[in-house]
């Protein structure tokens, strides 16, 4: 008998994502919250970065904007 076997989905850890992909995911959510206002979303991203230290010495907000 053939069929399907389902198991619990385990998403990959965030460590596999690049710094750009992690920041892009947050930025896209902020774009939705700010109704498409890019400059306001960037300001919020900078504030979130200050509070939660999303970036490091190798990759910062400036690198994200450049990419």
C-alpha positions, 0 to 999 in steps of 0.5 A: 500500500502506498501513501504519505508519511507526515512528520513534524516540520522543523525549520532550519536554524537561522544560523544557515541564513546570511546576515542579509537574509535575516535583515531582509526578513525583518525589513520586509515586515517593517515595510508592511507595518509602515505601509510601504514607507521605506525611510521609516522602515529603515529608521525602525530597522536601525532602532531594532538593531540598536536594541537587539544587536542584529548586526555585527562588525562584519555586516552592518545596516550600511552593508544591508542598504548597499546590498 
